[in-house]
Structure formats: structure tokens, C-alpha cells
Amino acid sequence: MPNQSPLVAVLAYDGLCTFEFGVAVEVFGLPRPELGPGWYRFAVAALDSGPLRAMGGIRVMADGGLELLDEASTIVVPGWRGAREPVPPALTAALQRADARGARILSICSGAFVLAAAGLLNGRRATTHWRYAAALADLYPDIRVAPDVLYVDEGNILTSAGSAAGIDLCLHLVRRDFGPDAANSVARRLVVPPHREGGQAQFIEAPVPTAREGARLGPLLDHLRDRLGEEHSLASMAERAGMSLRTFLRRFNALTGQTPGEWLLAERLARARSLLENGETAVEEVATRAGFGSAATLRHHFRQRLGISPATYRARFRRSA
């Protein structure tokens, strides 16, 4: 990182989305002496004058106005007033200037509509909360809306799905800037996983699993995690769970929000990432130990899910000794 700590400016506005704003403050705004020098500087940039009303009756006092966006290396837009609420020209102009000079701009939840209004998402993949995805695609047809992911990283422009997915995106940015150890440290303080697999689909209208389902399938999930390098058929998993195949598939989805194949792939990717981050294990061995069978299959899934090769992932996220 550069000698001058990078400035993260989070936008505040009248009607501010409190949770999304809090996510940005929690990840970027707290002092973290345990991570050494060079951590982010943080400022709140007000769109509107005076004390700002936030959801829940909270009042926010900002550090300055939109001029702070001209100084920031990273700008966070934590939601917006509504999908069809107009975005002031002063804000879109400030974001366009920031984009032109190479600043990173990220949105949480409905904040994607602000980036869209500024033209920053044209021709790019982007996401927002699943409830707003259709509106984003309808209002801005030049955007390639990805409604089923937690976040999208397009380099200097990043978007996240609803609310809690902002945590995933902010941790991803910490990971990019400071490496996996720092991201893991922040995640531990937040008491959240440093990386979640899957997408928004697993959180949409999913039935709440019963305690009985968890009790019956929990040992199976532990068994599968301990043996990711082995083959697991649907029939063998159902038999170990003591269920018919049809019942097993229904209860597995109710508990995890995923099919057994999707769940296994996510677990295998997590194991592969951990092996790549922690040592010099050959990619072929990583593939075998994580259950992909071959390096070619591992590379395929890495590029499909993460957009990079295993070798690039290791170079970017290998943990320091």
C-alpha cells in the first residue's frame, strides 16, 4: 500500500440507509492497530446540508460535502432513497470525476441506481438487491444485471446485492488491498465468514429448516467436508442421511438453500482457496485434495465462479509467512 493511507469516503444523504452505512463504517472506519500502519482513512461525505436524517430516527453529522469525493481513493454509496428517485446532478458529476481519475466506487444494495444514473455501469455487469434487479435492468438496459450473485467486481466499479451482501463486498475489497489475513481479521471482529459462496437465490423465499432437519443432515455435512476428495453420489448421500432420495433432496435444499451438487462445489472451492492461500501445494494436488479430480476441472470452476485462474488467485491472496 502507498505511504499515504488511502481515503475511503462514504456518501451520506437525507433518508440514509442505516444498515448499509453502518457496514461501511464498521469495515473501513474503525481503527485497527492490530493490522499495523497504512489502514484506511475514513470520512463521511454529505450530499445534503445540515444534520442528515437516517432510517430509525438517527441523525448523522458529516465530515464534509461532496468535495471529499474528489480526494477519496474509494467511494462507498450505501443504498439510495429508491429505485426511481432522482439522483442530483452534483452527485453524478462528482462520481464521474472520481471514475475518470481511477478512484474505486462501490455500491451497496440500491446504491447501484446512483452508479447507474452516473453512467458508470453502462456495458458492465452489476448487481443489486434481488427485489430491485428487474427495475435496474428496465431503467438501464445497457447494464448487464446479474441478479443471482452477492457482488460483482468490475475492477474500479463494484456493486453488491442487498444489505448484508455489502459486508461480503467490503471484505472482498479489504482482501484485495491488504490480503486474506487482514480480511480474515476484520471478519472475525464482525463475527462473519470471510467469504461466502453462493448467490442471492439461496436467500429468496427459502423455508426455514426445522431443528430435526439440521440434526439429521448435520452429521452428513461434516462427513462430506471431511471427505471432499472422494466421490459422493446423490444415492450414497441419501442413504447416509437415512432418507429416500426425494426426501433428501427436499430437506437438503431446505437446510442449505442449495442442491447437494451446488453445496459440494462451494465447499470444494473453499477448500481449494484455503490450500492455495496457505502454501506452495501444486495445483494438481490442490485439485485432488479439494475433490475436483484434475487441474483442468479446478481451473474451469475457478474461472467460472471467481473469474481468475488458481495460479492468479494464489499470487494475489497467498498469506504472508
Buried (B, 14 or more C-beta within 10 A) or exposed (E): EEEEBBBBBBBBBBBBBBBBBBBBBBBBBEEBEEBEEEBBBBBBBBBBEEEBBBEEEEEBEBEEBBEBBEBBBBBBBBBBBEBEEEBBEEBBEBBEBBBEEEBBBBBBBBBBBBBBBBBBBBEBBBBBBBBBBEBBBEBBEEBBBBBBBBBBBBEBBBBBBBBBBBBBBBBBBBBBBBBBBBBBBBBEEBEBBBBBBBBBBBBEEBEEBEEEBEEBBEEBBEBBEEEBBEEBEBEEBBEBBEBEEEEBBBBBBBBBBBEBEBBBBBBBBBBBBBBBBEEEBEBEEBBBBBBBEEBEBBBEBBEEBBEBBBEBBBEBBBEEE
